[in-house]
Amino acid sequence: MADPAAAEGKDGEQPRGDAEGGSSGTARPAGSEQQEGGTKRKLEEQEGEPPKKSSETGHGQAVAAHYNELQEVGLEKRSQSRIFYLRNFNNWTKSVLIGEFIDRVRRKKSDITVLDLGCGKGGDLLKWKKGRIKKIVCTDIADISVQQCKQRYEDMKARCRYNERIFDAEFIQADSTKDLLSSKYNDPDMRFDICSCQFVYHYSFETYEQADMMLKNACGNLSPGGYFIGTTPNSFELVKRLEASETNSFGNDVYSVKFEKKGEYPLFGCKYDFHLEEVVDVPEFLVYFPLLEEMAKKHGMKLVYKMTFREFYEEKVKNEEHKMLLRRMQALEPYSTSDDSRLASDKPDDYEHAKEFIKDGKAKLPLGTLSKSEWEATSIYLVFAFEKQL
Ligand SMILES: C[S@@+](CC[C@H](N)C(=O)[O-])C[C@H]1O[C@@H](n2cnc3c(N)ncnc32)[C@H](O)[C@@H]1O
């Protein structure tokens, strides 16, 4: 998606000086309830044209050009962004997911190797450093992003204190929907414990061949017991919102989604334009999750879980450490009734849910929340994890 992740050009876990994290309580905006259903499509393989080289296709080029052009934004500018908390919230979700699967692997072994598929500018490097992994391969279709990711790694390495350990890293520019990554690794026998694919997999659903190639790249070199984890838009949610709209599009002041038409949702190549505040549009493709699950079986993968961002948040926030991380990452906006002028959104309706939550006076202020517009944007997504079978 056009950088929902928030993570393009940011680590998210940057130290913050202030103490007003505001997540003493948390309130989730109403109005974006998610239920699976509605979109039941026939599960059948769709054969497309033989894959073309990435350089021959307009879509791969457009995606690469879009992400190459995205500017790295400094901390100060980022903090003024209308979607500052949304970006941080998405980044928190990735941090918790990555942390969980590092912990799962670490119970079995200490030297952890990772494939970051669609690494972008390296927004997750710090998470891998915190996870004390041994080695990472970072790959992306956008060459400038890969260069920036490499530079970021070099800078991190240069900042390491004496005796501080940092993982080894390898950087590869490739279209993972067309190129076989295993032929590009320094070590042809490379095995990974985790493949992380954050806000990327949906670009592959243009054709069956592309989706399958990305899966092969994600899962083909995983060790038995290894994990394929990621975040991607939830097709049920997208179609539900589309069907509820009177036009071919929906959204709010922060995000918008525009489909070519309503009522027909092919399994592959079901294109929509996604626009997120401050980010140029990139076409994406609907990922029908039950189909991904079936296709993943072919690559020896079994679903560990699939959760909407809302379900993931509600589950993970029960853990004190994750709750503290929400605060440290400023993943929720501190809301109190005293000063509305400092809020990210100037639409009073955007905080109705928070007002409702605190009206009996029992909640501790400030309350951690997201504006309704930001919540509607982030609640499109889901988190998934697959495990490679023995
Ligand atoms: C929203 S960004 C996410 C970046 C990073 N994973 C993160 O969470 O910060 C999507 C990334 O997917 C990459 N991408 C899109 N299509 C790709 C493809 N076919 N092969 C490899 N990377 C691709 C883009 O270049 C972009 O860097």
The ligand as an SDF file (V2000), in Angstrom:
LIG
                    3D

 27 29  0  0  0  0  0  0  0  0999 V2000
    4.6160    0.3070    1.8260 C   0  0  0  0  0  0  0  0  0  0  0  0
    6.2550    0.0000    1.4250 S   0  0  0  0  0  0  0  0  0  0  0  0
    6.7590   -0.9530    2.8090 C   0  0  0  0  0  0  0  0  0  0  0  0
    8.2210   -0.9140    3.0790 C   0  0  0  0  0  0  0  0  0  0  0  0
    8.6580   -1.6990    4.3240 C   0  0  0  0  0  0  0  0  0  0  0  0
    8.3290   -3.0820    4.2540 N   0  0  0  0  0  0  0  0  0  0  0  0
    8.0670   -1.1010    5.5650 C   0  0  0  0  0  0  0  0  0  0  0  0
    7.1600   -1.6610    6.1600 O   0  0  0  0  0  0  0  0  0  0  0  0
    8.5520   -0.0390    5.9340 O   0  0  0  0  0  0  0  0  0  0  0  0
    6.1030   -1.2220    0.1450 C   0  0  0  0  0  0  0  0  0  0  0  0
    7.4350   -1.6630   -0.4190 C   0  0  0  0  0  0  0  0  0  0  0  0
    7.2150   -2.7800   -1.2820 O   0  0  0  0  0  0  0  0  0  0  0  0
    8.1350   -2.6830   -2.3480 C   0  0  0  0  0  0  0  0  0  0  0  0
    7.6660   -3.5050   -3.4570 N   0  0  0  0  0  0  0  0  0  0  0  0
    6.5460   -3.3530   -4.1850 C   0  0  0  0  0  0  0  0  0  0  0  0
    6.4780   -4.2890   -5.1510 N   0  0  0  0  0  0  0  0  0  0  0  0
    7.5870   -5.0610   -5.0200 C   0  0  0  0  0  0  0  0  0  0  0  0
    8.1020   -6.1820   -5.7360 C   0  0  0  0  0  0  0  0  0  0  0  0
    7.4550   -6.6600   -6.7800 N   0  0  0  0  0  0  0  0  0  0  0  0
    9.2670   -6.7360   -5.3430 N   0  0  0  0  0  0  0  0  0  0  0  0
    9.9350   -6.2170   -4.2780 C   0  0  0  0  0  0  0  0  0  0  0  0
    9.5040   -5.1400   -3.5700 N   0  0  0  0  0  0  0  0  0  0  0  0
    8.3480   -4.5730   -3.9430 C   0  0  0  0  0  0  0  0  0  0  0  0
    8.1110   -1.1800   -2.6390 C   0  0  0  0  0  0  0  0  0  0  0  0
    9.1900   -0.7660   -3.4370 O   0  0  0  0  0  0  0  0  0  0  0  0
    8.1110   -0.5920   -1.2410 C   0  0  0  0  0  0  0  0  0  0  0  0
    9.4080   -0.3780   -0.7590 O   0  0  0  0  0  0  0  0  0  0  0  0
  1  2  1  0
  2  3  1  0
  2 10  1  0
  3  4  1  0
  4  5  1  0
  5  6  1  0
  5  7  1  0
  7  8  2  0
  7  9  1  0
 10 11  1  0
 11 12  1  0
 11 26  1  0
 12 13  1  0
 13 14  1  0
 13 24  1  0
 14 15  1  0
 14 23  1  0
 15 16  2  0
 16 17  1  0
 17 18  1  0
 17 23  2  0
 18 19  1  0
 18 20  2  0
 20 21  1  0
 21 22  2  0
 22 23  1  0
 24 25  1  0
 24 26  1  0
 26 27  1  0
M  CHG  2   2   1   9  -1
M  END
$$$$
